[in-house]
């Protein structure tokens, strides 16, 4: 099944999707964040357009693994998104995903001027790939 990943932020929302075999995550888009309602409607519409069966939302845990204010806000977003989209929403630890996204862009020689536009979708790709990999390990 195709899965959509959301890297939810105050300024931008990064999106990524995986292939039908749930092996490979790919960056999809970056949405400029506005009101929570508009954000939810936009993501729900994209979930339908992409034909996904599940939505993974990156959960911003503290480095010690605890949930702070940002994690609670993200869970509130995910809970409403699940009701509006009709898709199952699961959460994936997103610690250091932005650091890994920056490293990926460094390795691919992405210029500083283009990073702002794609860092969130690359972070969503990293989060989704982590989710896919962890689920594949459970199968073995």
TAHUKA-V459328 format. One record per residue. N is the residue number from 0. RES is the residue in one letter. OMEGA is omega in radians with two decimals (NA if undefined). NEAR is the number of other C-alpha atoms within 8 Angstrom. Layout:
# TAHUKA-V459328
n=N res=RES omega=OMEGA near=NEAR
n=N res=RES omega=OMEGA near=NEAR
This chain:
# TAHUKA-V459328
n=0 res=X omega=3.05 near=8
n=1 res=X omega=-3.13 near=14
n=2 res=X omega=3.08 near=13
n=3 res=X omega=3.06 near=14
n=4 res=X omega=-3.13 near=15
n=5 res=X omega=2.97 near=13
n=6 res=X omega=-2.99 near=14
n=7 res=X omega=3.12 near=10
n=8 res=X omega=-3.13 near=7
n=9 res=X omega=-3.10 near=6
n=10 res=X omega=-3.07 near=7
n=11 res=X omega=3.08 near=11
n=12 res=X omega=3.11 near=15
n=13 res=X omega=-3.14 near=18
n=14 res=X omega=3.05 near=17
n=15 res=X omega=3.09 near=17
n=16 res=X omega=3.05 near=14
n=17 res=X omega=3.09 near=14
n=18 res=X omega=-3.12 near=11
n=19 res=X omega=-3.10 near=7
n=20 res=X omega=3.14 near=8
n=21 res=X omega=3.12 near=11
n=22 res=X omega=-2.97 near=10
n=23 res=X omega=3.08 near=9
n=24 res=X omega=3.12 near=13
n=25 res=X omega=3.08 near=8
n=26 res=X omega=-3.11 near=11
n=27 res=X omega=-3.04 near=9
n=28 res=X omega=2.98 near=9
n=29 res=X omega=3.12 near=12
n=30 res=X omega=3.02 near=8
n=31 res=X omega=-3.09 near=7
n=32 res=X omega=3.05 near=11
n=33 res=X omega=3.11 near=7
n=34 res=X omega=-3.13 near=6
n=35 res=X omega=-3.12 near=8
n=36 res=X omega=3.12 near=6
n=37 res=X omega=3.10 near=8
n=38 res=X omega=-3.13 near=10
n=39 res=X omega=3.13 near=12
n=40 res=X omega=3.13 near=10
n=41 res=X omega=-3.12 near=8
n=42 res=X omega=3.12 near=9
n=43 res=X omega=3.12 near=11
n=44 res=X omega=3.13 near=9
n=45 res=X omega=3.11 near=8
n=46 res=X omega=3.11 near=12
n=47 res=X omega=-3.13 near=9
n=48 res=X omega=-3.11 near=6
n=49 res=X omega=3.11 near=7
n=50 res=X omega=-3.11 near=7
n=51 res=X omega=3.11 near=11
n=52 res=X omega=-3.10 near=9
n=53 res=X omega=3.08 near=11
n=54 res=X omega=3.05 near=14
n=55 res=X omega=3.10 near=13
n=56 res=X omega=3.10 near=14
n=57 res=X omega=-3.12 near=14
n=58 res=X omega=-3.09 near=12
n=59 res=X omega=3.10 near=11
n=60 res=X omega=3.00 near=13
n=61 res=X omega=-3.11 near=9
n=62 res=X omega=3.10 near=6
n=63 res=X omega=3.08 near=5
n=64 res=X omega=-3.14 near=6
n=65 res=X omega=3.11 near=7
n=66 res=X omega=3.09 near=10
n=67 res=X omega=-3.10 near=8
n=68 res=X omega=-3.13 near=6
n=69 res=X omega=3.11 near=8
n=70 res=X omega=3.12 near=11
n=71 res=X omega=3.09 near=9
n=72 res=X omega=3.13 near=8
n=73 res=X omega=3.11 near=12
n=74 res=X omega=3.08 near=9
n=75 res=X omega=3.08 near=8
n=76 res=X omega=-3.11 near=10
n=77 res=X omega=3.14 near=10
n=78 res=X omega=3.11 near=9
n=79 res=X omega=3.11 near=9
n=80 res=X omega=3.13 near=14
n=81 res=X omega=3.14 near=11
n=82 res=X omega=-3.08 near=8
n=83 res=X omega=-3.06 near=9
n=84 res=X omega=-3.05 near=10
n=85 res=X omega=-3.14 near=7
n=86 res=X omega=3.06 near=9
n=87 res=X omega=3.11 near=8
n=88 res=X omega=3.05 near=12
n=89 res=X omega=-3.08 near=8
n=90 res=X omega=3.13 near=8
n=91 res=X omega=3.09 near=11
n=92 res=X omega=-3.11 near=9
n=93 res=X omega=-3.14 near=10
n=94 res=X omega=3.09 near=10
n=95 res=X omega=3.12 near=6
n=96 res=X omega=3.12 near=11
n=97 res=X omega=3.08 near=10
n=98 res=X omega=3.12 near=7
n=99 res=X omega=3.10 near=10
n=100 res=X omega=3.10 near=12
n=101 res=X omega=3.12 near=9
n=102 res=X omega=3.12 near=8
n=103 res=X omega=3.13 near=8
n=104 res=X omega=3.06 near=10
n=105 res=X omega=-3.10 near=8
n=106 res=X omega=3.14 near=7
n=107 res=X omega=3.06 near=6
n=108 res=X omega=3.08 near=6
n=109 res=X omega=-3.11 near=9
n=110 res=X omega=-3.13 near=6
n=111 res=X omega=-3.10 near=6
n=112 res=X omega=-3.11 near=5
n=113 res=X omega=-3.04 near=8
n=114 res=X omega=-3.09 near=10
n=115 res=X omega=-3.09 near=8
n=116 res=X omega=-3.03 near=7
n=117 res=X omega=-3.05 near=11
n=118 res=X omega=-3.09 near=12
n=119 res=X omega=3.09 near=15
n=120 res=X omega=3.05 near=16
n=121 res=X omega=3.08 near=12
n=122 res=X omega=3.09 near=14
n=123 res=X omega=3.09 near=17
n=124 res=X omega=3.13 near=15
n=125 res=X omega=3.13 near=12
n=126 res=X omega=-3.13 near=15
n=127 res=X omega=3.13 near=16
n=128 res=X omega=3.08 near=11
n=129 res=X omega=3.10 near=8
n=130 res=X omega=-3.14 near=9
n=131 res=X omega=-3.13 near=11
n=132 res=X omega=-3.12 near=9
n=133 res=X omega=3.11 near=8
n=134 res=X omega=3.10 near=8
n=135 res=X omega=3.13 near=8
n=136 res=X omega=-3.14 near=7
n=137 res=X omega=-3.13 near=6
n=138 res=X omega=-3.07 near=5
n=139 res=X omega=NA near=4
